[in-house]
């Protein structure tokens, strides 16, 4: 494995990858919004915001073949 190899390889079409990318970003945005609504300074709010950021950037580590 080299530095440019992705962590996960999925056999997705371009359309499926695009839908996965959009869904992960919307889910991440929703989790961040809920985290802010709960309270950005609370442990629960921070956990939700971190989970949202992870979801929103998850497809960076996925490649479609």
mmJSON file of the N, C-alpha and C atoms, coordinates in Angstrom:
{"data_MODEL":{"atom_site":{
"group_PDB":["ATOM","ATOM","ATOM","ATOM","ATOM","ATOM","ATOM","ATOM","ATOM","ATOM","ATOM","ATOM","ATOM","ATOM","ATOM","ATOM","ATOM","ATOM","ATOM","ATOM","ATOM","ATOM","ATOM","ATOM","ATOM","ATOM","ATOM","ATOM","ATOM","ATOM","ATOM","ATOM","ATOM","ATOM","ATOM","ATOM","ATOM","ATOM","ATOM","ATOM","ATOM","ATOM","ATOM","ATOM","ATOM","ATOM","ATOM","ATOM","ATOM","ATOM","ATOM","ATOM","ATOM","ATOM","ATOM","ATOM","ATOM","ATOM","ATOM","ATOM","ATOM","ATOM","ATOM","ATOM","ATOM","ATOM","ATOM","ATOM","ATOM","ATOM","ATOM","ATOM","ATOM","ATOM","ATOM","ATOM","ATOM","ATOM","ATOM","ATOM","ATOM","ATOM","ATOM","ATOM","ATOM","ATOM","ATOM","ATOM","ATOM","ATOM","ATOM","ATOM","ATOM","ATOM","ATOM","ATOM","ATOM","ATOM","ATOM","ATOM","ATOM","ATOM","ATOM","ATOM","ATOM","ATOM","ATOM","ATOM","ATOM","ATOM","ATOM","ATOM","ATOM","ATOM","ATOM","ATOM","ATOM","ATOM","ATOM","ATOM","ATOM","ATOM","ATOM","ATOM","ATOM","ATOM","ATOM","ATOM","ATOM","ATOM","ATOM","ATOM","ATOM","ATOM","ATOM","ATOM","ATOM","ATOM","ATOM","ATOM","ATOM","ATOM","ATOM","ATOM","ATOM","ATOM","ATOM","ATOM","ATOM","ATOM","ATOM","ATOM","ATOM","ATOM","ATOM","ATOM","ATOM","ATOM","ATOM","ATOM","ATOM","ATOM","ATOM","ATOM","ATOM","ATOM","ATOM","ATOM","ATOM","ATOM","ATOM","ATOM","ATOM","ATOM","ATOM","ATOM","ATOM","ATOM","ATOM","ATOM","ATOM","ATOM","ATOM","ATOM","ATOM","ATOM","ATOM","ATOM","ATOM","ATOM","ATOM","ATOM","ATOM","ATOM","ATOM"],
"id":[1,2,3,4,5,6,7,8,9,10,11,12,13,14,15,16,17,18,19,20,21,22,23,24,25,26,27,28,29,30,31,32,33,34,35,36,37,38,39,40,41,42,43,44,45,46,47,48,49,50,51,52,53,54,55,56,57,58,59,60,61,62,63,64,65,66,67,68,69,70,71,72,73,74,75,76,77,78,79,80,81,82,83,84,85,86,87,88,89,90,91,92,93,94,95,96,97,98,99,100,101,102,103,104,105,106,107,108,109,110,111,112,113,114,115,116,117,118,119,120,121,122,123,124,125,126,127,128,129,130,131,132,133,134,135,136,137,138,139,140,141,142,143,144,145,146,147,148,149,150,151,152,153,154,155,156,157,158,159,160,161,162,163,164,165,166,167,168,169,170,171,172,173,174,175,176,177,178,179,180,181,182,183,184,185,186,187,188,189,190,191,192,193,194,195],
"type_symbol":["N","C","C","N","C","C","N","C","C","N","C","C","N","C","C","N","C","C","N","C","C","N","C","C","N","C","C","N","C","C","N","C","C","N","C","C","N","C","C","N","C","C","N","C","C","N","C","C","N","C","C","N","C","C","N","C","C","N","C","C","N","C","C","N","C","C","N","C","C","N","C","C","N","C","C","N","C","C","N","C","C","N","C","C","N","C","C","N","C","C","N","C","C","N","C","C","N","C","C","N","C","C","N","C","C","N","C","C","N","C","C","N","C","C","N","C","C","N","C","C","N","C","C","N","C","C","N","C","C","N","C","C","N","C","C","N","C","C","N","C","C","N","C","C","N","C","C","N","C","C","N","C","C","N","C","C","N","C","C","N","C","C","N","C","C","N","C","C","N","C","C","N","C","C","N","C","C","N","C","C","N","C","C","N","C","C","N","C","C","N","C","C","N","C","C"],
"label_atom_id":["N","CA","C","N","CA","C","N","CA","C","N","CA","C","N","CA","C","N","CA","C","N","CA","C","N","CA","C","N","CA","C","N","CA","C","N","CA","C","N","CA","C","N","CA","C","N","CA","C","N","CA","C","N","CA","C","N","CA","C","N","CA","C","N","CA","C","N","CA","C","N","CA","C","N","CA","C","N","CA","C","N","CA","C","N","CA","C","N","CA","C","N","CA","C","N","CA","C","N","CA","C","N","CA","C","N","CA","C","N","CA","C","N","CA","C","N","CA","C","N","CA","C","N","CA","C","N","CA","C","N","CA","C","N","CA","C","N","CA","C","N","CA","C","N","CA","C","N","CA","C","N","CA","C","N","CA","C","N","CA","C","N","CA","C","N","CA","C","N","CA","C","N","CA","C","N","CA","C","N","CA","C","N","CA","C","N","CA","C","N","CA","C","N","CA","C","N","CA","C","N","CA","C","N","CA","C","N","CA","C","N","CA","C","N","CA","C","N","CA","C","N","CA","C","N","CA","C"],
"label_alt_id":[null,null,null,null,null,null,null,null,null,null,null,null,null,null,null,null,null,null,null,null,null,null,null,null,null,null,null,null,null,null,null,null,null,null,null,null,null,null,null,null,null,null,null,null,null,null,null,null,null,null,null,null,null,null,null,null,null,null,null,null,null,null,null,null,null,null,null,null,null,null,null,null,null,null,null,null,null,null,null,null,null,null,null,null,null,null,null,null,null,null,null,null,null,null,null,null,null,null,null,null,null,null,null,null,null,null,null,null,null,null,null,null,null,null,null,null,null,null,null,null,null,null,null,null,null,null,null,null,null,null,null,null,null,null,null,null,null,null,null,null,null,null,null,null,null,null,null,null,null,null,null,null,null,null,null,null,null,null,null,null,null,null,null,null,null,null,null,null,null,null,null,null,null,null,null,null,null,null,null,null,null,null,null,null,null,null,null,null,null,null,null,null,null,null,null],
"label_comp_id":["UNK","UNK","UNK","UNK","UNK","UNK","UNK","UNK","UNK","UNK","UNK","UNK","UNK","UNK","UNK","UNK","UNK","UNK","UNK","UNK","UNK","UNK","UNK","UNK","UNK","UNK","UNK","UNK","UNK","UNK","UNK","UNK","UNK","UNK","UNK","UNK","UNK","UNK","UNK","UNK","UNK","UNK","UNK","UNK","UNK","UNK","UNK","UNK","UNK","UNK","UNK","UNK","UNK","UNK","UNK","UNK","UNK","UNK","UNK","UNK","UNK","UNK","UNK","UNK","UNK","UNK","UNK","UNK","UNK","UNK","UNK","UNK","UNK","UNK","UNK","UNK","UNK","UNK","UNK","UNK","UNK","UNK","UNK","UNK","UNK","UNK","UNK","UNK","UNK","UNK","UNK","UNK","UNK","UNK","UNK","UNK","UNK","UNK","UNK","UNK","UNK","UNK","UNK","UNK","UNK","UNK","UNK","UNK","UNK","UNK","UNK","UNK","UNK","UNK","UNK","UNK","UNK","UNK","UNK","UNK","UNK","UNK","UNK","UNK","UNK","UNK","UNK","UNK","UNK","UNK","UNK","UNK","UNK","UNK","UNK","UNK","UNK","UNK","UNK","UNK","UNK","UNK","UNK","UNK","UNK","UNK","UNK","UNK","UNK","UNK","UNK","UNK","UNK","UNK","UNK","UNK","UNK","UNK","UNK","UNK","UNK","UNK","UNK","UNK","UNK","UNK","UNK","UNK","UNK","UNK","UNK","UNK","UNK","UNK","UNK","UNK","UNK","UNK","UNK","UNK","UNK","UNK","UNK","UNK","UNK","UNK","UNK","UNK","UNK","UNK","UNK","UNK","UNK","UNK","UNK"],
"label_asym_id":["A","A","A","A","A","A","A","A","A","A","A","A","A","A","A","A","A","A","A","A","A","A","A","A","A","A","A","A","A","A","A","A","A","A","A","A","A","A","A","A","A","A","A","A","A","A","A","A","A","A","A","A","A","A","A","A","A","A","A","A","A","A","A","A","A","A","A","A","A","A","A","A","A","A","A","A","A","A","A","A","A","A","A","A","A","A","A","A","A","A","A","A","A","A","A","A","A","A","A","A","A","A","A","A","A","A","A","A","A","A","A","A","A","A","A","A","A","A","A","A","A","A","A","A","A","A","A","A","A","A","A","A","A","A","A","A","A","A","A","A","A","A","A","A","A","A","A","A","A","A","A","A","A","A","A","A","A","A","A","A","A","A","A","A","A","A","A","A","A","A","A","A","A","A","A","A","A","A","A","A","A","A","A","A","A","A","A","A","A","A","A","A","A","A","A"],
"label_entity_id":["1","1","1","1","1","1","1","1","1","1","1","1","1","1","1","1","1","1","1","1","1","1","1","1","1","1","1","1","1","1","1","1","1","1","1","1","1","1","1","1","1","1","1","1","1","1","1","1","1","1","1","1","1","1","1","1","1","1","1","1","1","1","1","1","1","1","1","1","1","1","1","1","1","1","1","1","1","1","1","1","1","1","1","1","1","1","1","1","1","1","1","1","1","1","1","1","1","1","1","1","1","1","1","1","1","1","1","1","1","1","1","1","1","1","1","1","1","1","1","1","1","1","1","1","1","1","1","1","1","1","1","1","1","1","1","1","1","1","1","1","1","1","1","1","1","1","1","1","1","1","1","1","1","1","1","1","1","1","1","1","1","1","1","1","1","1","1","1","1","1","1","1","1","1","1","1","1","1","1","1","1","1","1","1","1","1","1","1","1","1","1","1","1","1","1"],
"label_seq_id":[1,1,1,2,2,2,3,3,3,4,4,4,5,5,5,6,6,6,7,7,7,8,8,8,9,9,9,10,10,10,11,11,11,12,12,12,13,13,13,14,14,14,15,15,15,16,16,16,17,17,17,18,18,18,19,19,19,20,20,20,21,21,21,22,22,22,23,23,23,24,24,24,25,25,25,26,26,26,27,27,27,28,28,28,29,29,29,30,30,30,31,31,31,32,32,32,33,33,33,34,34,34,35,35,35,36,36,36,37,37,37,38,38,38,39,39,39,40,40,40,41,41,41,42,42,42,43,43,43,44,44,44,45,45,45,46,46,46,47,47,47,48,48,48,49,49,49,50,50,50,51,51,51,52,52,52,53,53,53,54,54,54,55,55,55,56,56,56,57,57,57,58,58,58,59,59,59,60,60,60,61,61,61,62,62,62,63,63,63,64,64,64,65,65,65],
"pdbx_PDB_ins_code":[null,null,null,null,null,null,null,null,null,null,null,null,null,null,null,null,null,null,null,null,null,null,null,null,null,null,null,null,null,null,null,null,null,null,null,null,null,null,null,null,null,null,null,null,null,null,null,null,null,null,null,null,null,null,null,null,null,null,null,null,null,null,null,null,null,null,null,null,null,null,null,null,null,null,null,null,null,null,null,null,null,null,null,null,null,null,null,null,null,null,null,null,null,null,null,null,null,null,null,null,null,null,null,null,null,null,null,null,null,null,null,null,null,null,null,null,null,null,null,null,null,null,null,null,null,null,null,null,null,null,null,null,null,null,null,null,null,null,null,null,null,null,null,null,null,null,null,null,null,null,null,null,null,null,null,null,null,null,null,null,null,null,null,null,null,null,null,null,null,null,null,null,null,null,null,null,null,null,null,null,null,null,null,null,null,null,null,null,null,null,null,null,null,null,null],
"Cartn_x":[0.846,0.0,0.889,0.616,1.388,0.58,1.192,0.518,-0.715,-0.746,-1.875,-2.999,-2.774,-3.828,-4.906,-6.177,-7.26,-7.369,-7.997,-8.19,-9.249,-10.265,-11.371,-11.607,-11.771,-12.117,-13.486,-14.402,-15.748,-16.061,-16.7,-17.079,-18.372,-18.258,-19.411,-19.351,-20.516,-20.565,-20.378,-20.169,-20.004,-21.244,-22.413,-23.664,-23.797,-23.488,-23.581,-22.59,-21.384,-20.393,-20.858,-21.431,-21.931,-23.048,-23.954,-25.03,-24.485,-23.506,-22.881,-22.197,-21.5,-20.803,-21.792,-22.862,-23.883,-24.56,-24.912,-25.579,-24.674,-23.388,-22.488,-22.317,-22.282,-22.145,-23.413,-24.578,-25.827,-25.977,-25.624,-25.666,-24.714,-23.513,-22.544,-23.033,-23.616,-24.16,-25.277,-26.131,-27.214,-26.695,-25.683,-25.119,-24.463,-23.782,-23.181,-24.273,-25.346,-26.455,-27.099,-27.305,-27.884,-26.929,-25.638,-24.649,-24.659,-24.832,-24.922,-26.218,-27.3,-28.579,-28.536,-27.865,-27.72,-26.878,-25.898,-25.004,-23.584,-23.011,-21.67,-20.593,-20.85,-19.854,-20.027,-21.08,-21.314,-20.608,-20.446,-19.797,-20.617,-21.934,-22.794,-22.733,-22.749,-22.67,-21.36,-20.273,-18.971,-18.872,-19.411,-19.377,-20.175,-21.332,-22.136,-21.431,-20.798,-20.077,-18.901,-18.179,-17.056,-17.577,-18.659,-19.253,-19.705,-20.262,-20.684,-19.516,-18.43,-17.245,-16.663,-16.679,-16.183,-17.069,-18.379,-19.304,-19.132,-18.994,-18.9,-17.63,-16.57,-15.304,-15.002,-15.926,-15.678,-15.344,-15.96,-15.729,-14.363,-13.633,-12.271,-11.412,-11.756,-10.979,-11.532,-12.499,-13.137,-12.894,-12.597,-12.482,-13.436,-13.961,-14.812,-13.992,-14.256,-13.5,-14.361],
"Cartn_y":[-1.183,0.0,1.243,2.144,3.378,4.506,5.665,6.814,7.249,6.977,7.424,6.393,5.188,4.179,4.559,4.414,4.733,3.661,3.997,3.032,2.0,2.405,1.516,1.589,0.42,0.369,-0.271,0.42,-0.089,-0.13,-1.208,-1.272,-0.494,0.817,1.691,2.349,2.534,3.327,4.796,5.619,7.051,7.632,7.184,7.681,7.237,5.984,5.478,6.191,6.425,7.142,8.572,9.203,10.568,10.612,9.637,9.574,9.312,8.411,8.135,9.385,10.093,11.319,12.374,12.565,13.553,13.157,11.89,11.423,11.589,11.271,11.396,12.86,13.744,15.173,15.725,15.311,15.757,15.201,13.943,13.354,14.09,14.372,15.1,16.49,17.171,18.499,18.431,17.432,17.254,16.979,16.133,15.834,17.067,17.854,19.084,20.049,20.163,21.048,20.584,19.282,18.753,18.988,18.813,19.068,20.51,21.44,22.844,23.137,22.469,22.659,22.119,20.99,20.407,21.317,21.922,22.821,22.56,23.471,23.29,23.116,23.584,23.475,22.259,21.495,20.299,19.094,18.06,16.846,16.208,16.181,15.591,16.404,17.712,18.567,18.405,18.337,18.143,16.769,15.741,14.391,14.341,14.977,15.001,15.781,16.87,17.661,16.874,16.172,15.358,14.225,13.564,12.499,13.053,14.242,14.879,15.177,15.657,15.941,14.663,13.596,12.308,11.808,11.892,11.458,12.29,13.58,14.473,14.25,13.808,13.613,12.146,11.253,9.807,9.404,10.018,9.59,10.007,10.804,11.135,9.866,8.941,7.724,6.544,6.798,5.756,6.062,5.041,5.212,4.244,4.647,3.746,3.136,1.872,1.169,0.909],
"Cartn_z":[0.0,0.0,0.0,-0.892,-0.96,-0.333,-0.264,0.344,-0.438,-1.733,-2.551,-2.615,-2.08,-2.076,-1.071,-1.454,-0.522,0.56,1.668,2.741,2.391,1.633,1.287,-0.211,-0.827,-2.25,-2.372,-3.01,-3.211,-4.699,-5.147,-6.567,-6.817,-6.922,-7.112,-8.479,-9.064,-10.286,-9.91,-10.903,-10.625,-9.958,-10.395,-9.808,-8.353,-8.068,-6.699,-5.782,-6.28,-5.492,-5.21,-6.201,-6.026,-4.98,-5.044,-4.048,-2.644,-2.525,-1.234,-0.694,-1.554,-1.155,-0.667,-1.417,-1.033,0.275,0.411,1.637,2.857,2.715,3.859,4.264,3.297,3.617,4.278,3.787,4.41,5.819,6.021,7.353,8.283,7.795,8.604,8.97,8.012,8.281,9.315,9.194,10.155,11.556,11.667,12.992,13.61,12.815,13.34,13.808,13.03,13.416,14.716,14.853,16.1,17.258,17.012,18.056,18.521,17.594,17.978,18.714,18.313,18.977,20.408,20.596,21.93,22.815,22.217,22.945,22.517,21.81,21.282,22.327,23.532,24.594,25.475,25.244,26.056,25.433,26.231,25.737,24.618,24.785,23.757,22.462,22.575,21.403,20.657,21.399,20.763,20.114,20.769,20.197,18.898,18.873,17.659,16.542,16.889,15.885,15.312,16.152,15.673,14.794,15.214,14.395,13.043,13.043,11.802,10.884,11.448,10.638,10.045,10.822,10.322,9.182,9.358,8.297,7.033,7.201,6.044,5.241,5.897,5.191,4.914,5.2,5.074,3.638,2.665,1.282,0.753,1.492,1.1,1.109,2.004,2.163,1.361,0.496,-0.316,-1.785,-2.549,-3.987,-4.672,-5.791,-6.554,-7.672,-7.935,-8.965,-10.167],
"occupancy":[1.0,1.0,1.0,1.0,1.0,1.0,1.0,1.0,1.0,1.0,1.0,1.0,1.0,1.0,1.0,1.0,1.0,1.0,1.0,1.0,1.0,1.0,1.0,1.0,1.0,1.0,1.0,1.0,1.0,1.0,1.0,1.0,1.0,1.0,1.0,1.0,1.0,1.0,1.0,1.0,1.0,1.0,1.0,1.0,1.0,1.0,1.0,1.0,1.0,1.0,1.0,1.0,1.0,1.0,1.0,1.0,1.0,1.0,1.0,1.0,1.0,1.0,1.0,1.0,1.0,1.0,1.0,1.0,1.0,1.0,1.0,1.0,1.0,1.0,1.0,1.0,1.0,1.0,1.0,1.0,1.0,1.0,1.0,1.0,1.0,1.0,1.0,1.0,1.0,1.0,1.0,1.0,1.0,1.0,1.0,1.0,1.0,1.0,1.0,1.0,1.0,1.0,1.0,1.0,1.0,1.0,1.0,1.0,1.0,1.0,1.0,1.0,1.0,1.0,1.0,1.0,1.0,1.0,1.0,1.0,1.0,1.0,1.0,1.0,1.0,1.0,1.0,1.0,1.0,1.0,1.0,1.0,1.0,1.0,1.0,1.0,1.0,1.0,1.0,1.0,1.0,1.0,1.0,1.0,1.0,1.0,1.0,1.0,1.0,1.0,1.0,1.0,1.0,1.0,1.0,1.0,1.0,1.0,1.0,1.0,1.0,1.0,1.0,1.0,1.0,1.0,1.0,1.0,1.0,1.0,1.0,1.0,1.0,1.0,1.0,1.0,1.0,1.0,1.0,1.0,1.0,1.0,1.0,1.0,1.0,1.0,1.0,1.0,1.0,1.0,1.0,1.0,1.0,1.0,1.0],
"B_iso_or_equiv":[0.0,0.0,0.0,0.0,0.0,0.0,0.0,0.0,0.0,0.0,0.0,0.0,0.0,0.0,0.0,0.0,0.0,0.0,0.0,0.0,0.0,0.0,0.0,0.0,0.0,0.0,0.0,0.0,0.0,0.0,0.0,0.0,0.0,0.0,0.0,0.0,0.0,0.0,0.0,0.0,0.0,0.0,0.0,0.0,0.0,0.0,0.0,0.0,0.0,0.0,0.0,0.0,0.0,0.0,0.0,0.0,0.0,0.0,0.0,0.0,0.0,0.0,0.0,0.0,0.0,0.0,0.0,0.0,0.0,0.0,0.0,0.0,0.0,0.0,0.0,0.0,0.0,0.0,0.0,0.0,0.0,0.0,0.0,0.0,0.0,0.0,0.0,0.0,0.0,0.0,0.0,0.0,0.0,0.0,0.0,0.0,0.0,0.0,0.0,0.0,0.0,0.0,0.0,0.0,0.0,0.0,0.0,0.0,0.0,0.0,0.0,0.0,0.0,0.0,0.0,0.0,0.0,0.0,0.0,0.0,0.0,0.0,0.0,0.0,0.0,0.0,0.0,0.0,0.0,0.0,0.0,0.0,0.0,0.0,0.0,0.0,0.0,0.0,0.0,0.0,0.0,0.0,0.0,0.0,0.0,0.0,0.0,0.0,0.0,0.0,0.0,0.0,0.0,0.0,0.0,0.0,0.0,0.0,0.0,0.0,0.0,0.0,0.0,0.0,0.0,0.0,0.0,0.0,0.0,0.0,0.0,0.0,0.0,0.0,0.0,0.0,0.0,0.0,0.0,0.0,0.0,0.0,0.0,0.0,0.0,0.0,0.0,0.0,0.0,0.0,0.0,0.0,0.0,0.0,0.0],
"pdbx_formal_charge":[null,null,null,null,null,null,null,null,null,null,null,null,null,null,null,null,null,null,null,null,null,null,null,null,null,null,null,null,null,null,null,null,null,null,null,null,null,null,null,null,null,null,null,null,null,null,null,null,null,null,null,null,null,null,null,null,null,null,null,null,null,null,null,null,null,null,null,null,null,null,null,null,null,null,null,null,null,null,null,null,null,null,null,null,null,null,null,null,null,null,null,null,null,null,null,null,null,null,null,null,null,null,null,null,null,null,null,null,null,null,null,null,null,null,null,null,null,null,null,null,null,null,null,null,null,null,null,null,null,null,null,null,null,null,null,null,null,null,null,null,null,null,null,null,null,null,null,null,null,null,null,null,null,null,null,null,null,null,null,null,null,null,null,null,null,null,null,null,null,null,null,null,null,null,null,null,null,null,null,null,null,null,null,null,null,null,null,null,null,null,null,null,null,null,null],
"auth_seq_id":[1,1,1,2,2,2,3,3,3,4,4,4,5,5,5,6,6,6,7,7,7,8,8,8,9,9,9,10,10,10,11,11,11,12,12,12,13,13,13,14,14,14,15,15,15,16,16,16,17,17,17,18,18,18,19,19,19,20,20,20,21,21,21,22,22,22,23,23,23,24,24,24,25,25,25,26,26,26,27,27,27,28,28,28,29,29,29,30,30,30,31,31,31,32,32,32,33,33,33,34,34,34,35,35,35,36,36,36,37,37,37,38,38,38,39,39,39,40,40,40,41,41,41,42,42,42,43,43,43,44,44,44,45,45,45,46,46,46,47,47,47,48,48,48,49,49,49,50,50,50,51,51,51,52,52,52,53,53,53,54,54,54,55,55,55,56,56,56,57,57,57,58,58,58,59,59,59,60,60,60,61,61,61,62,62,62,63,63,63,64,64,64,65,65,65],
"auth_comp_id":["UNK","UNK","UNK","UNK","UNK","UNK","UNK","UNK","UNK","UNK","UNK","UNK","UNK","UNK","UNK","UNK","UNK","UNK","UNK","UNK","UNK","UNK","UNK","UNK","UNK","UNK","UNK","UNK","UNK","UNK","UNK","UNK","UNK","UNK","UNK","UNK","UNK","UNK","UNK","UNK","UNK","UNK","UNK","UNK","UNK","UNK","UNK","UNK","UNK","UNK","UNK","UNK","UNK","UNK","UNK","UNK","UNK","UNK","UNK","UNK","UNK","UNK","UNK","UNK","UNK","UNK","UNK","UNK","UNK","UNK","UNK","UNK","UNK","UNK","UNK","UNK","UNK","UNK","UNK","UNK","UNK","UNK","UNK","UNK","UNK","UNK","UNK","UNK","UNK","UNK","UNK","UNK","UNK","UNK","UNK","UNK","UNK","UNK","UNK","UNK","UNK","UNK","UNK","UNK","UNK","UNK","UNK","UNK","UNK","UNK","UNK","UNK","UNK","UNK","UNK","UNK","UNK","UNK","UNK","UNK","UNK","UNK","UNK","UNK","UNK","UNK","UNK","UNK","UNK","UNK","UNK","UNK","UNK","UNK","UNK","UNK","UNK","UNK","UNK","UNK","UNK","UNK","UNK","UNK","UNK","UNK","UNK","UNK","UNK","UNK","UNK","UNK","UNK","UNK","UNK","UNK","UNK","UNK","UNK","UNK","UNK","UNK","UNK","UNK","UNK","UNK","UNK","UNK","UNK","UNK","UNK","UNK","UNK","UNK","UNK","UNK","UNK","UNK","UNK","UNK","UNK","UNK","UNK","UNK","UNK","UNK","UNK","UNK","UNK","UNK","UNK","UNK","UNK","UNK","UNK"],
"auth_asym_id":["A","A","A","A","A","A","A","A","A","A","A","A","A","A","A","A","A","A","A","A","A","A","A","A","A","A","A","A","A","A","A","A","A","A","A","A","A","A","A","A","A","A","A","A","A","A","A","A","A","A","A","A","A","A","A","A","A","A","A","A","A","A","A","A","A","A","A","A","A","A","A","A","A","A","A","A","A","A","A","A","A","A","A","A","A","A","A","A","A","A","A","A","A","A","A","A","A","A","A","A","A","A","A","A","A","A","A","A","A","A","A","A","A","A","A","A","A","A","A","A","A","A","A","A","A","A","A","A","A","A","A","A","A","A","A","A","A","A","A","A","A","A","A","A","A","A","A","A","A","A","A","A","A","A","A","A","A","A","A","A","A","A","A","A","A","A","A","A","A","A","A","A","A","A","A","A","A","A","A","A","A","A","A","A","A","A","A","A","A","A","A","A","A","A","A"],
"auth_atom_id":["N","CA","C","N","CA","C","N","CA","C","N","CA","C","N","CA","C","N","CA","C","N","CA","C","N","CA","C","N","CA","C","N","CA","C","N","CA","C","N","CA","C","N","CA","C","N","CA","C","N","CA","C","N","CA","C","N","CA","C","N","CA","C","N","CA","C","N","CA","C","N","CA","C","N","CA","C","N","CA","C","N","CA","C","N","CA","C","N","CA","C","N","CA","C","N","CA","C","N","CA","C","N","CA","C","N","CA","C","N","CA","C","N","CA","C","N","CA","C","N","CA","C","N","CA","C","N","CA","C","N","CA","C","N","CA","C","N","CA","C","N","CA","C","N","CA","C","N","CA","C","N","CA","C","N","CA","C","N","CA","C","N","CA","C","N","CA","C","N","CA","C","N","CA","C","N","CA","C","N","CA","C","N","CA","C","N","CA","C","N","CA","C","N","CA","C","N","CA","C","N","CA","C","N","CA","C","N","CA","C","N","CA","C","N","CA","C","N","CA","C","N","CA","C","N","CA","C"],
"pdbx_PDB_model_num":[1,1,1,1,1,1,1,1,1,1,1,1,1,1,1,1,1,1,1,1,1,1,1,1,1,1,1,1,1,1,1,1,1,1,1,1,1,1,1,1,1,1,1,1,1,1,1,1,1,1,1,1,1,1,1,1,1,1,1,1,1,1,1,1,1,1,1,1,1,1,1,1,1,1,1,1,1,1,1,1,1,1,1,1,1,1,1,1,1,1,1,1,1,1,1,1,1,1,1,1,1,1,1,1,1,1,1,1,1,1,1,1,1,1,1,1,1,1,1,1,1,1,1,1,1,1,1,1,1,1,1,1,1,1,1,1,1,1,1,1,1,1,1,1,1,1,1,1,1,1,1,1,1,1,1,1,1,1,1,1,1,1,1,1,1,1,1,1,1,1,1,1,1,1,1,1,1,1,1,1,1,1,1,1,1,1,1,1,1,1,1,1,1,1,1]
}}}
